[in-house]
Amino acid sequence: MSDTAHYRFQSDQARRLARQVTDAVVREKLLEMAEEYGRYADQIEARSIEPAPAQAAAH
């Protein structure tokens, strides 16, 4: 499983758990965690599609 897939999975899991809990504080924390995992996945994806910097020419 790639890092991106891992973080997306964790985000989904946190959202599922948030729908099941009755404690509002716990639910909010799980939703915050889901958002953070989603941001991690987005950052990893963004880095993987950025063009690689040109290598310096050898002297």
N, CA, C and O atoms as CSV, one atom per row, in Angstrom:
chain,resi,resn,atom,element,x,y,z
A,1,MET,N,N,0.853,-1.173,0.000
A,1,MET,CA,C,0.000,0.000,0.000
A,1,MET,C,C,0.900,1.238,0.000
A,1,MET,O,O,1.829,1.345,0.800
A,2,SER,N,N,0.612,2.158,-0.899
A,2,SER,CA,C,1.403,3.379,-0.970
A,2,SER,C,C,1.097,4.272,0.230
A,2,SER,O,O,0.092,4.089,0.917
A,3,ASP,N,N,1.972,5.231,0.466
A,3,ASP,CA,C,1.746,6.172,1.568
A,3,ASP,C,C,0.432,6.928,1.378
A,3,ASP,O,O,-0.327,7.125,2.326
A,4,THR,N,N,0.178,7.347,0.141
A,4,THR,CA,C,-1.060,8.077,-0.135
A,4,THR,C,C,-2.273,7.215,0.189
A,4,THR,O,O,-3.205,7.671,0.853
A,5,ALA,N,N,-2.260,5.981,-0.275
A,5,ALA,CA,C,-3.381,5.075,-0.019
A,5,ALA,C,C,-3.533,4.822,1.479
A,5,ALA,O,O,-4.650,4.742,1.991
A,6,HIS,N,N,-2.411,4.699,2.173
A,6,HIS,CA,C,-2.457,4.476,3.619
A,6,HIS,C,C,-3.164,5.638,4.325
A,6,HIS,O,O,-4.049,5.420,5.152
A,7,TYR,N,N,-2.774,6.860,3.997
A,7,TYR,CA,C,-3.379,8.017,4.655
A,7,TYR,C,C,-4.839,8.192,4.257
A,7,TYR,O,O,-5.654,8.604,5.083
A,8,ARG,N,N,-5.183,7.891,3.017
A,8,ARG,CA,C,-6.594,7.964,2.613
A,8,ARG,C,C,-7.418,6.921,3.386
A,8,ARG,O,O,-8.534,7.201,3.825
A,9,PHE,N,N,-6.855,5.723,3.544
A,9,PHE,CA,C,-7.532,4.673,4.306
A,9,PHE,C,C,-7.744,5.118,5.752
A,9,PHE,O,O,-8.833,4.955,6.302
A,10,GLN,N,N,-6.697,5.684,6.366
A,10,GLN,CA,C,-6.807,6.142,7.750
A,10,GLN,C,C,-7.855,7.248,7.871
A,10,GLN,O,O,-8.608,7.292,8.844
A,11,SER,N,N,-7.900,8.130,6.889
A,11,SER,CA,C,-8.896,9.197,6.887
A,11,SER,C,C,-10.307,8.607,6.838
A,11,SER,O,O,-11.192,9.026,7.584
A,12,ASP,N,N,-10.501,7.640,5.958
A,12,ASP,CA,C,-11.809,6.987,5.857
A,12,ASP,C,C,-12.184,6.283,7.158
A,12,ASP,O,O,-13.330,6.362,7.602
A,13,GLN,N,N,-11.232,5.602,7.761
A,13,GLN,CA,C,-11.490,4.904,9.015
A,13,GLN,C,C,-11.908,5.878,10.116
A,13,GLN,O,O,-12.852,5.615,10.861
A,14,ALA,N,N,-11.207,6.992,10.212
A,14,ALA,CA,C,-11.536,7.984,11.235
A,14,ALA,C,C,-12.941,8.543,11.008
A,14,ALA,O,O,-13.684,8.761,11.965
A,15,ARG,N,N,-13.306,8.773,9.755
A,15,ARG,CA,C,-14.663,9.262,9.453
A,15,ARG,C,C,-15.724,8.221,9.830
A,15,ARG,O,O,-16.768,8.561,10.386
A,16,ARG,N,N,-15.447,6.966,9.524
A,16,ARG,CA,C,-16.394,5.900,9.881
A,16,ARG,C,C,-16.591,5.829,11.395
A,16,ARG,O,O,-17.715,5.726,11.887
A,17,LEU,N,N,-15.485,5.885,12.115
A,17,LEU,CA,C,-15.580,5.845,13.579
A,17,LEU,C,C,-16.347,7.050,14.108
A,17,LEU,O,O,-17.145,6.930,15.038
A,18,ALA,N,N,-16.100,8.213,13.510
A,18,ALA,CA,C,-16.787,9.434,13.954
A,18,ALA,C,C,-18.298,9.299,13.811
A,18,ALA,O,O,-19.051,9.820,14.634
A,19,ARG,N,N,-18.743,8.598,12.764
A,19,ARG,CA,C,-20.188,8.408,12.581
A,19,ARG,C,C,-20.779,7.467,13.622
A,19,ARG,O,O,-21.986,7.483,13.860
A,20,GLN,N,N,-19.934,6.648,14.245
A,20,GLN,CA,C,-20.431,5.644,15.180
A,20,GLN,C,C,-20.420,6.093,16.640
A,20,GLN,O,O,-21.183,5.567,17.450
A,21,VAL,N,N,-19.572,7.051,16.985
A,21,VAL,CA,C,-19.465,7.441,18.388
A,21,VAL,C,C,-20.553,8.448,18.751
A,21,VAL,O,O,-21.038,9.205,17.910
A,22,THR,N,N,-20.917,8.432,20.023
A,22,THR,CA,C,-21.949,9.363,20.490
A,22,THR,C,C,-21.356,10.561,21.228
A,22,THR,O,O,-22.034,11.572,21.411
A,23,ASP,N,N,-20.107,10.457,21.648
A,23,ASP,CA,C,-19.443,11.545,22.365
A,23,ASP,C,C,-19.012,12.620,21.362
A,23,ASP,O,O,-18.219,12.353,20.459
A,24,ALA,N,N,-19.537,13.822,21.527
A,24,ALA,CA,C,-19.268,14.911,20.585
A,24,ALA,C,C,-17.790,15.291,20.537
A,24,ALA,O,O,-17.272,15.621,19.470
A,25,VAL,N,N,-17.117,15.248,21.666
A,25,VAL,CA,C,-15.697,15.620,21.712
A,25,VAL,C,C,-14.869,14.594,20.941
A,25,VAL,O,O,-13.984,14.954,20.165
A,26,VAL,N,N,-15.161,13.333,21.160
A,26,VAL,CA,C,-14.446,12.268,20.459
A,26,VAL,C,C,-14.738,12.347,18.967
A,26,VAL,O,O,-13.828,12.209,18.149
A,27,ARG,N,N,-15.999,12.568,18.607
A,27,ARG,CA,C,-16.371,12.687,17.198
A,27,ARG,C,C,-15.597,13.810,16.526
A,27,ARG,O,O,-15.068,13.638,15.428
A,28,GLU,N,N,-15.532,14.957,17.185
A,28,GLU,CA,C,-14.827,16.105,16.607
A,28,GLU,C,C,-13.339,15.796,16.419
A,28,GLU,O,O,-12.755,16.144,15.393
A,29,LYS,N,N,-12.737,15.149,17.402
A,29,LYS,CA,C,-11.317,14.796,17.295
A,29,LYS,C,C,-11.085,13.826,16.141
A,29,LYS,O,O,-10.119,13.969,15.392
A,30,LEU,N,N,-11.964,12.847,15.998
A,30,LEU,CA,C,-11.833,11.899,14.888
A,30,LEU,C,C,-11.970,12.606,13.536
A,30,LEU,O,O,-11.250,12.280,12.593
A,31,LEU,N,N,-12.879,13.558,13.441
A,31,LEU,CA,C,-13.026,14.304,12.194
A,31,LEU,C,C,-11.802,15.173,11.917
A,31,LEU,O,O,-11.401,15.334,10.764
A,32,GLU,N,N,-11.214,15.728,12.964
A,32,GLU,CA,C,-9.968,16.487,12.798
A,32,GLU,C,C,-8.854,15.575,12.300
A,32,GLU,O,O,-8.087,15.943,11.411
A,33,MET,N,N,-8.774,14.383,12.882
A,33,MET,CA,C,-7.766,13.416,12.454
A,33,MET,C,C,-7.982,13.034,10.991
A,33,MET,O,O,-7.023,12.930,10.225
A,34,ALA,N,N,-9.236,12.824,10.604
A,34,ALA,CA,C,-9.545,12.478,9.217
A,34,ALA,C,C,-9.072,13.565,8.266
A,34,ALA,O,O,-8.492,13.276,7.219
A,35,GLU,N,N,-9.323,14.814,8.635
A,35,GLU,CA,C,-8.876,15.934,7.802
A,35,GLU,C,C,-7.355,15.974,7.698
A,35,GLU,O,O,-6.805,16.215,6.623
A,36,GLU,N,N,-6.688,15.740,8.807
A,36,GLU,CA,C,-5.227,15.767,8.805
A,36,GLU,C,C,-4.663,14.650,7.933
A,36,GLU,O,O,-3.742,14.880,7.149
A,37,TYR,N,N,-5.206,13.451,8.062
A,37,TYR,CA,C,-4.765,12.342,7.205
A,37,TYR,C,C,-4.990,12.694,5.740
A,37,TYR,O,O,-4.146,12.398,4.894
A,38,GLY,N,N,-6.108,13.314,5.439
A,38,GLY,CA,C,-6.382,13.729,4.058
A,38,GLY,C,C,-5.365,14.736,3.557
A,38,GLY,O,O,-4.930,14.670,2.408
A,39,ARG,N,N,-4.989,15.666,4.418
A,39,ARG,CA,C,-3.968,16.657,4.032
A,39,ARG,C,C,-2.623,15.980,3.773
A,39,ARG,O,O,-1.922,16.329,2.824
A,40,TYR,N,N,-2.263,15.008,4.622
A,40,TYR,CA,C,-1.010,14.275,4.399
A,40,TYR,C,C,-1.033,13.609,3.026
A,40,TYR,O,O,-0.065,13.698,2.270
A,41,ALA,N,N,-2.131,12.949,2.710
A,41,ALA,CA,C,-2.242,12.273,1.413
A,41,ALA,C,C,-2.136,13.277,0.272
A,41,ALA,O,O,-1.453,13.020,-0.720
A,42,ASP,N,N,-2.808,14.420,0.407
A,42,ASP,CA,C,-2.742,15.455,-0.621
A,42,ASP,C,C,-1.315,15.956,-0.818
A,42,ASP,O,O,-0.872,16.149,-1.950
A,43,GLN,N,N,-0.595,16.167,0.284
A,43,GLN,CA,C,0.788,16.649,0.191
A,43,GLN,C,C,1.682,15.627,-0.494
A,43,GLN,O,O,2.521,15.987,-1.320
A,44,ILE,N,N,1.509,14.364,-0.156
A,44,ILE,CA,C,2.316,13.319,-0.787
A,44,ILE,C,C,2.016,13.261,-2.281
A,44,ILE,O,O,2.934,13.155,-3.095
A,45,GLU,N,N,0.749,13.328,-2.641
A,45,GLU,CA,C,0.369,13.319,-4.052
A,45,GLU,C,C,0.959,14.519,-4.783
A,45,GLU,O,O,1.476,14.384,-5.892
A,46,ALA,N,N,0.881,15.681,-4.167
A,46,ALA,CA,C,1.401,16.890,-4.805
A,46,ALA,C,C,2.897,16.774,-5.054
A,46,ALA,O,O,3.391,17.180,-6.105
A,47,ARG,N,N,3.613,16.221,-4.088
A,47,ARG,CA,C,5.060,16.059,-4.262
A,47,ARG,C,C,5.383,15.045,-5.350
A,47,ARG,O,O,6.389,15.182,-6.046
A,48,SER,N,N,4.549,14.041,-5.502
A,48,SER,CA,C,4.847,12.995,-6.477
A,48,SER,C,C,4.585,13.443,-7.907
A,48,SER,O,O,5.122,12.845,-8.839
A,49,ILE,N,N,3.767,14.489,-8.108
A,49,ILE,CA,C,3.492,14.952,-9.465
A,49,ILE,C,C,4.269,16.209,-9.835
A,49,ILE,O,O,4.230,16.645,-10.985
A,50,GLU,N,N,4.970,16.791,-8.874
A,50,GLU,CA,C,5.788,17.957,-9.176
A,50,GLU,C,C,6.958,17.527,-10.057
A,50,GLU,O,O,7.528,16.455,-9.857
A,51,PRO,N,N,7.312,18.358,-11.024
A,51,PRO,CA,C,8.471,18.006,-11.854
A,51,PRO,C,C,9.747,18.023,-11.005
A,51,PRO,O,O,9.926,18.882,-10.141
A,52,ALA,N,N,10.602,17.081,-11.267
A,52,ALA,CA,C,11.870,17.005,-10.538
A,52,ALA,C,C,12.730,18.202,-10.944
A,52,ALA,O,O,12.750,18.580,-12.115
A,53,PRO,N,N,13.445,18.804,-9.978
A,53,PRO,CA,C,14.318,19.926,-10.328
A,53,PRO,C,C,15.431,19.457,-11.260
A,53,PRO,O,O,15.937,18.341,-11.138
A,54,ALA,N,N,15.794,20.319,-12.177
A,54,ALA,CA,C,16.869,19.986,-13.127
A,54,ALA,C,C,18.163,19.797,-12.372
A,54,ALA,O,O,18.500,20.575,-11.479
A,55,GLN,N,N,18.878,18.767,-12.736
A,55,GLN,CA,C,20.171,18.537,-12.076
A,55,GLN,C,C,21.180,19.525,-12.599
A,55,GLN,O,O,21.182,19.890,-13.775
A,56,ALA,N,N,22.038,19.945,-11.694
A,56,ALA,CA,C,23.101,20.888,-12.079
A,56,ALA,C,C,24.057,20.190,-13.051
A,56,ALA,O,O,24.379,19.012,-12.893
A,57,ALA,N,N,24.485,20.923,-14.026
A,57,ALA,CA,C,25.412,20.367,-15.022
A,57,ALA,C,C,26.757,20.109,-14.366
A,57,ALA,O,O,27.234,20.914,-13.565
A,58,ALA,N,N,27.355,18.997,-14.705
A,58,ALA,CA,C,28.676,18.647,-14.150
A,58,ALA,C,C,29.722,19.545,-14.773
A,58,ALA,O,O,29.675,19.852,-15.964
A,59,HIS,N,N,30.655,19.954,-13.958
A,59,HIS,CA,C,31.726,20.841,-14.463
A,59,HIS,C,C,32.883,20.042,-14.908
A,59,HIS,O,O,33.881,20.601,-15.364
